[in-house]
Amino acid sequence: MSHRTPSRSTPGTPDELDPTFVIGFQAYDEDLAPHQRWSTWLDVEPLMRGPEPRPDWVVTSQGAIDTDLGILKTGKEADVFLVERTDPLEPDRGVVMAAKRYRDTDHRTFHRAASYTEGRSMKRSRDVRALKRKSTWGRLVASGEWAASEWGALKRLYELGLPVPYPVQIEGTEILMEWITHSIDGEVETAPRLAQTRPTPDLLEHYFEQLRDALTTMVQAGVVHGDLSPYNTLAAGDRLVIIDLPQIVDLVGNPQGMDFLLRDCTNMCTWFRARGHDVDEQVFFSELMAHAF
């Protein structure tokens, strides 16, 4: 019996290879400085990444490097750093983000967490017991709970169209988010807190209208900031941006939800009134409550 071998063309030289079978390769430098790390974007689960559609400035390259640029501000629960994420092969697409890192065993506001977390639930009974005992593990759980709470709040409020930083990703107790900036004489700087500004009467009124719209949307969604003040509201040019959301409160599920809302109104109206904008916190609170139910 004869055996027929299927005919095939004679292999060509490397110069004659079909270009569709040629793969380009560029090597990355494996050596990183002490203040650098490989991007953790692909290390986290999809739900731990920001909502879609994502802004085009978000860097998702597996070869990107995160470089710590230094601390931006310190707080009672967390410190905020600036981190630059850049792919060495695409340096023009780099971005600077804010990295909020919650403290673990030194979670200084652990003692006041209960009033904010009423109405929330935790899945693991061990974690609940640890929180109540305020043990070392309990403080670790608390820091993770605050980070997860802020992450969830940022995602939810961003998807509602509210003026909050875009949440890029969360890993453990670190949240990477949009760095809110403004420009002065062509220089990009961190946007100041509202409390540090002296806006004109027209801009002051514009700011208050933005505040009214934001809080109205929040109460319609059944949530309250819980710790809103001119110190955790940024003035990015003519735009207000609300930050620091770990203690976000359920307006109905938390027994003190309405008290927190009134306090938010009082904090903000007091500042606006001192700058010459005639607003009353009781009237503002009543207007918001009319949208709540």
Secondary structure, 3 states (H helix, E strand, C coil): CCCCCCCCCCCCCHHHCCHHHCCCCCCCCCCCCCCEEECCHHHCCHHHECCCCCCCCCCCCCCCEEEEEEEEEECCCEEEEEEEEEECCEEEEEEEEEEEEECCCCCCCHHHHHHHHCCCCCCCHHHHHHHHHCCHHHHHHHHHHHHHHHHHHHHHHHHCCCCCCCEEEEECCEEEEECCEEEECCEEEECCEHHHCCCCHHHHHHHHHHHHHHHHHHHHCCEECCCCCCCCEEEECCEEEECCCCCCEECCCCCCHHHHHHHHHHHHHHHHHHCCCCCCHHHHHHHHHHHHC
